[in-house]
Amino acid sequence: MRHLLLRRRAMPLPPPASPPPPRMPGVAGARLFSSLPPPLPLQSRREVHVWYLLPDELNDASQLKMYMDLLSPSERKAALAMNGEKLQKGAVLSRALVRTTLSRYTDCKVDPRSFEFKKNKFGKPEILWQPDDNRMGWPLHFNISHTSSLIACGVTMDTPIGIDIEEKKRKTKKNFLSLARRYFTPSEVDYLDKIPDPDAQQKEFIKLWTLKEAYVKALGRGFSGAPFNKFSIVLAAKNGIQISVS
């Protein structure tokens, strides 16, 4: 089944010189996003919207504090516990991206700060909706991933989602083919073995690893619940990406 993928840049944004009234009275963080176009509505369960930001482009301490104020006490505590300012900043922006993006899909009916989250038994974060909450016609699903230079948040309607991003030049402690033989299926290892150029081989390894990670995250069962060697990713040029489950 094919899906429609939409990628849009989310933030950071410079604060407007003269901000219009916020769509959510009393929520300072909303002003930072008032100049963004509203998100395109999710038309069906087959649509996937991906929002991303480049953390290195945000260097305004006051703006970062506004994002920090959107977080829950536990999120702030976790962010500040990170080792180093760069990791702390990334944690703050990741959570702010989730909260502001989800709020905009409710047409800002839900304050970014009011979202509550839970984790399933495998640790996947989900929105905690109350049974009588009718502010969203269909349940929203989200997933987030980040590297040192990019943060991405995927959003779907009534459909589980998984997203994973990796550095193109990611380095591994072990030879990547050794990792493939340990974690991948025989067909995937054979696919990599047939690529003569080492750089191209490594590129395809990272692509496969990222796709497998995203699939496992979408299932919401974690690595132990969906081992990489129990399903194959087929990179078909004409038919897109196919998943074969053993």
MILOZA-581623 format. One record per residue (C-alpha): x, y, z; residue number from 1. Coordinates in steps of 0.2 Angstrom, whole numbers, plus 5000, padded with zeros to 4 digits. Layout:
<rec px="X" py="Y" pz="Z" i="NUM"/>
...
***
This chain:
<rec px="5000" py="5000" pz="5000" i="1"/>
<rec px="5007" py="5017" pz="4995" i="2"/>
<rec px="5007" py="5032" pz="5007" i="3"/>
<rec px="5008" py="5050" pz="5003" i="4"/>
<rec px="5023" py="5058" pz="5012" i="5"/>
<rec px="5024" py="5077" pz="5015" i="6"/>
<rec px="5039" py="5085" pz="5022" i="7"/>
<rec px="5039" py="5103" pz="5030" i="8"/>
<rec px="5051" py="5113" pz="5040" i="9"/>
<rec px="5045" py="5117" pz="5057" i="10"/>
<rec px="5057" py="5129" pz="5066" i="11"/>
<rec px="5067" py="5138" pz="5073" i="12"/>
<rec px="5059" py="5154" pz="5068" i="13"/>
<rec px="5064" py="5172" pz="5074" i="14"/>
<rec px="5051" py="5179" pz="5085" i="15"/>
<rec px="5040" py="5191" pz="5075" i="16"/>
<rec px="5044" py="5210" pz="5079" i="17"/>
<rec px="5025" py="5213" pz="5082" i="18"/>
<rec px="5017" py="5197" pz="5085" i="19"/>
<rec px="4998" py="5195" pz="5082" i="20"/>
<rec px="4987" py="5189" pz="5096" i="21"/>
<rec px="4991" py="5171" pz="5100" i="22"/>
<rec px="4978" py="5158" pz="5095" i="23"/>
<rec px="4979" py="5151" pz="5112" i="24"/>
<rec px="4978" py="5166" pz="5125" i="25"/>
<rec px="4991" py="5166" pz="5138" i="26"/>
<rec px="5002" py="5153" pz="5130" i="27"/>
<rec px="5018" py="5163" pz="5126" i="28"/>
<rec px="5026" py="5149" pz="5115" i="29"/>
<rec px="5011" py="5150" pz="5103" i="30"/>
<rec px="5017" py="5167" pz="5097" i="31"/>
<rec px="5033" py="5159" pz="5090" i="32"/>
<rec px="5022" py="5148" pz="5078" i="33"/>
<rec px="5009" py="5161" pz="5074" i="34"/>
<rec px="5018" py="5166" pz="5058" i="35"/>
<rec px="5019" py="5148" pz="5052" i="36"/>
<rec px="5006" py="5142" pz="5039" i="37"/>
<rec px="4994" py="5130" pz="5047" i="38"/>
<rec px="4998" py="5112" pz="5044" i="39"/>
<rec px="4989" py="5104" pz="5029" i="40"/>
<rec px="4976" py="5093" pz="5036" i="41"/>
<rec px="4978" py="5074" pz="5036" i="42"/>
<rec px="4966" py="5068" pz="5023" i="43"/>
<rec px="4967" py="5050" pz="5026" i="44"/>
<rec px="4976" py="5036" pz="5036" i="45"/>
<rec px="4988" py="5034" pz="5022" i="46"/>
<rec px="4996" py="5051" pz="5024" i="47"/>
<rec px="5012" py="5054" pz="5033" i="48"/>
<rec px="5017" py="5072" pz="5037" i="49"/>
<rec px="5035" py="5074" pz="5043" i="50"/>
<rec px="5041" py="5090" pz="5051" i="51"/>
<rec px="5059" py="5094" pz="5054" i="52"/>
<rec px="5071" py="5107" pz="5062" i="53"/>
<rec px="5089" py="5110" pz="5062" i="54"/>
<rec px="5095" py="5113" pz="5080" i="55"/>
<rec px="5111" py="5122" pz="5076" i="56"/>
<rec px="5101" py="5136" pz="5068" i="57"/>
<rec px="5093" py="5141" pz="5085" i="58"/>
<rec px="5105" py="5151" pz="5095" i="59"/>
<rec px="5093" py="5163" pz="5104" i="60"/>
<rec px="5093" py="5160" pz="5122" i="61"/>
<rec px="5076" py="5168" pz="5125" i="62"/>
<rec px="5068" py="5158" pz="5111" i="63"/>
<rec px="5075" py="5142" pz="5118" i="64"/>
<rec px="5068" py="5147" pz="5136" i="65"/>
<rec px="5051" py="5149" pz="5128" i="66"/>
<rec px="5052" py="5132" pz="5121" i="67"/>
<rec px="5058" py="5125" pz="5138" i="68"/>
<rec px="5042" py="5133" pz="5146" i="69"/>
<rec px="5031" py="5122" pz="5134" i="70"/>
<rec px="5038" py="5106" pz="5142" i="71"/>
<rec px="5031" py="5097" pz="5157" i="72"/>
<rec px="5041" py="5097" pz="5173" i="73"/>
<rec px="5047" py="5079" pz="5170" i="74"/>
<rec px="5053" py="5083" pz="5152" i="75"/>
<rec px="5062" py="5098" pz="5158" i="76"/>
<rec px="5071" py="5088" pz="5172" i="77"/>
<rec px="5076" py="5075" pz="5159" i="78"/>
<rec px="5082" py="5088" pz="5147" i="79"/>
<rec px="5093" py="5096" pz="5160" i="80"/>
<rec px="5100" py="5080" pz="5166" i="81"/>
<rec px="5108" py="5077" pz="5148" i="82"/>
<rec px="5127" py="5078" pz="5148" i="83"/>
<rec px="5131" py="5095" pz="5140" i="84"/>
<rec px="5122" py="5110" pz="5133" i="85"/>
<rec px="5121" py="5103" pz="5115" i="86"/>
<rec px="5111" py="5087" pz="5121" i="87"/>
<rec px="5101" py="5098" pz="5133" i="88"/>
<rec px="5096" py="5109" pz="5119" i="89"/>
<rec px="5092" py="5094" pz="5107" i="90"/>
<rec px="5081" py="5087" pz="5121" i="91"/>
<rec px="5071" py="5103" pz="5123" i="92"/>
<rec px="5068" py="5106" pz="5105" i="93"/>
<rec px="5063" py="5088" pz="5102" i="94"/>
<rec px="5049" py="5089" pz="5115" i="95"/>
<rec px="5044" py="5107" pz="5109" i="96"/>
<rec px="5043" py="5101" pz="5091" i="97"/>
<rec px="5031" py="5086" pz="5097" i="98"/>
<rec px="5020" py="5097" pz="5107" i="99"/>
<rec px="5018" py="5112" pz="5095" i="100"/>
<rec px="5016" py="5101" pz="5080" i="101"/>
<rec px="5002" py="5091" pz="5088" i="102"/>
<rec px="4994" py="5107" pz="5094" i="103"/>
<rec px="4993" py="5113" pz="5077" i="104"/>
<rec px="4984" py="5098" pz="5070" i="105"/>
<rec px="4970" py="5101" pz="5083" i="106"/>
<rec px="4969" py="5119" pz="5075" i="107"/>
<rec px="4977" py="5125" pz="5092" i="108"/>
<rec px="4962" py="5119" pz="5102" i="109"/>
<rec px="4974" py="5110" pz="5113" i="110"/>
<rec px="4987" py="5120" pz="5122" i="111"/>
<rec px="5005" py="5113" pz="5118" i="112"/>
<rec px="5008" py="5112" pz="5136" i="113"/>
<rec px="4993" py="5102" pz="5141" i="114"/>
<rec px="4997" py="5087" pz="5131" i="115"/>
<rec px="5000" py="5072" pz="5142" i="116"/>
<rec px="5009" py="5056" pz="5136" i="117"/>
<rec px="5011" py="5038" pz="5141" i="118"/>
<rec px="5022" py="5024" pz="5135" i="119"/>
<rec px="5016" py="5007" pz="5130" i="120"/>
<rec px="5024" py="4992" pz="5138" i="121"/>
<rec px="5039" py="4992" pz="5126" i="122"/>
<rec px="5042" py="5011" pz="5129" i="123"/>
<rec px="5035" py="5019" pz="5114" i="124"/>
<rec px="5028" py="5036" pz="5118" i="125"/>
<rec px="5009" py="5040" pz="5114" i="126"/>
<rec px="4997" py="5054" pz="5117" i="127"/>
<rec px="4986" py="5051" pz="5132" i="128"/>
<rec px="4969" py="5056" pz="5126" i="129"/>
<rec px="4954" py="5056" pz="5138" i="130"/>
<rec px="4939" py="5046" pz="5133" i="131"/>
<rec px="4928" py="5061" pz="5132" i="132"/>
<rec px="4940" py="5072" pz="5123" i="133"/>
<rec px="4932" py="5077" pz="5106" i="134"/>
<rec px="4944" py="5090" pz="5101" i="135"/>
<rec px="4952" py="5079" pz="5088" i="136"/>
<rec px="4941" py="5069" pz="5076" i="137"/>
<rec px="4953" py="5055" pz="5074" i="138"/>
<rec px="4967" py="5050" pz="5085" i="139"/>
<rec px="4984" py="5057" pz="5081" i="140"/>
<rec px="5000" py="5046" pz="5081" i="141"/>
<rec px="5017" py="5053" pz="5081" i="142"/>
<rec px="5035" py="5047" pz="5082" i="143"/>
<rec px="5051" py="5057" pz="5084" i="144"/>
<rec px="5070" py="5054" pz="5079" i="145"/>
<rec px="5085" py="5065" pz="5080" i="146"/>
<rec px="5104" py="5066" pz="5076" i="147"/>
<rec px="5116" py="5079" pz="5081" i="148"/>
<rec px="5111" py="5090" pz="5067" i="149"/>
<rec px="5092" py="5086" pz="5063" i="150"/>
<rec px="5076" py="5083" pz="5073" i="151"/>
<rec px="5061" py="5075" pz="5064" i="152"/>
<rec px="5043" py="5072" pz="5070" i="153"/>
<rec px="5031" py="5061" pz="5060" i="154"/>
<rec px="5012" py="5063" pz="5062" i="155"/>
<rec px="4998" py="5052" pz="5056" i="156"/>
<rec px="4980" py="5050" pz="5058" i="157"/>
<rec px="4973" py="5034" pz="5066" i="158"/>
<rec px="4988" py="5024" pz="5060" i="159"/>
<rec px="5004" py="5020" pz="5070" i="160"/>
<rec px="5020" py="5028" pz="5064" i="161"/>
<rec px="5039" py="5025" pz="5066" i="162"/>
<rec px="5052" py="5037" pz="5060" i="163"/>
<rec px="5071" py="5035" pz="5061" i="164"/>
<rec px="5085" py="5046" pz="5055" i="165"/>
<rec px="5104" py="5043" pz="5054" i="166"/>
<rec px="5120" py="5052" pz="5050" i="167"/>
<rec px="5125" py="5048" pz="5032" i="168"/>
<rec px="5143" py="5046" pz="5038" i="169"/>
<rec px="5138" py="5036" pz="5053" i="170"/>
<rec px="5153" py="5026" pz="5060" i="171"/>
<rec px="5151" py="5010" pz="5069" i="172"/>
<rec px="5163" py="5001" pz="5081" i="173"/>
<rec px="5161" py="4985" pz="5071" i="174"/>
<rec px="5163" py="4983" pz="5053" i="175"/>
<rec px="5145" py="4986" pz="5046" i="176"/>
<rec px="5145" py="4970" pz="5037" i="177"/>
<rec px="5148" py="4961" pz="5053" i="178"/>
<rec px="5133" py="4970" pz="5060" i="179"/>
<rec px="5123" py="4965" pz="5045" i="180"/>
<rec px="5127" py="4947" pz="5047" i="181"/>
<rec px="5122" py="4948" pz="5065" i="182"/>
<rec px="5106" py="4957" pz="5064" i="183"/>
<rec px="5100" py="4957" pz="5046" i="184"/>
<rec px="5091" py="4943" pz="5036" i="185"/>
<rec px="5101" py="4932" pz="5024" i="186"/>
<rec px="5093" py="4941" pz="5009" i="187"/>
<rec px="5098" py="4958" pz="5016" i="188"/>
<rec px="5116" py="4952" pz="5019" i="189"/>
<rec px="5116" py="4945" pz="5001" i="190"/>
<rec px="5110" py="4961" pz="4994" i="191"/>
<rec px="5124" py="4971" pz="5003" i="192"/>
<rec px="5137" py="4958" pz="4998" i="193"/>
<rec px="5133" py="4960" pz="4980" i="194"/>
<rec px="5137" py="4979" pz="4980" i="195"/>
<rec px="5156" py="4981" pz="4974" i="196"/>
<rec px="5159" py="4999" pz="4980" i="197"/>
<rec px="5162" py="5000" pz="4999" i="198"/>
<rec px="5155" py="5018" pz="5000" i="199"/>
<rec px="5139" py="5013" pz="4991" i="200"/>
<rec px="5138" py="4997" pz="5002" i="201"/>
<rec px="5139" py="5007" pz="5018" i="202"/>
<rec px="5126" py="5019" pz="5012" i="203"/>
<rec px="5114" py="5005" pz="5008" i="204"/>
<rec px="5118" py="4997" pz="5025" i="205"/>
<rec px="5113" py="5013" pz="5034" i="206"/>
<rec px="5097" py="5014" pz="5023" i="207"/>
<rec px="5092" py="4997" pz="5028" i="208"/>
<rec px="5096" py="5000" pz="5046" i="209"/>
<rec px="5086" py="5016" pz="5047" i="210"/>
<rec px="5071" py="5008" pz="5038" i="211"/>
<rec px="5071" py="4993" pz="5049" i="212"/>
<rec px="5072" py="5004" pz="5065" i="213"/>
<rec px="5057" py="5015" pz="5059" i="214"/>
<rec px="5047" py="4999" pz="5055" i="215"/>
<rec px="5050" py="4992" pz="5073" i="216"/>
<rec px="5046" py="5009" pz="5080" i="217"/>
<rec px="5029" py="5009" pz="5070" i="218"/>
<rec px="5025" py="4992" pz="5077" i="219"/>
<rec px="5028" py="4999" pz="5095" i="220"/>
<rec px="5036" py="4983" pz="5101" i="221"/>
<rec px="5054" py="4988" pz="5103" i="222"/>
<rec px="5069" py="4978" pz="5096" i="223"/>
<rec px="5066" py="4963" pz="5108" i="224"/>
<rec px="5048" py="4962" pz="5102" i="225"/>
<rec px="5052" py="4963" pz="5083" i="226"/>
<rec px="5070" py="4957" pz="5080" i="227"/>
<rec px="5078" py="4964" pz="5064" i="228"/>
<rec px="5081" py="4946" pz="5058" i="229"/>
<rec px="5063" py="4942" pz="5058" i="230"/>
<rec px="5058" py="4953" pz="5043" i="231"/>
<rec px="5067" py="4959" pz="5027" i="232"/>
<rec px="5067" py="4976" pz="5019" i="233"/>
<rec px="5067" py="4975" pz="5000" i="234"/>
<rec px="5073" py="4990" pz="4991" i="235"/>
<rec px="5063" py="4988" pz="4975" i="236"/>
<rec px="5067" py="5002" pz="4962" i="237"/>
<rec px="5050" py="5002" pz="4953" i="238"/>
<rec px="5039" py="4997" pz="4968" i="239"/>
<rec px="5046" py="5007" pz="4982" i="240"/>
<rec px="5050" py="4999" pz="4998" i="241"/>
<rec px="5043" py="4982" pz="5002" i="242"/>
<rec px="5043" py="4973" pz="5019" i="243"/>
<rec px="5043" py="4954" pz="5020" i="244"/>
<rec px="5039" py="4946" pz="5037" i="245"/>
<rec px="5045" py="4928" pz="5041" i="246"/>
***
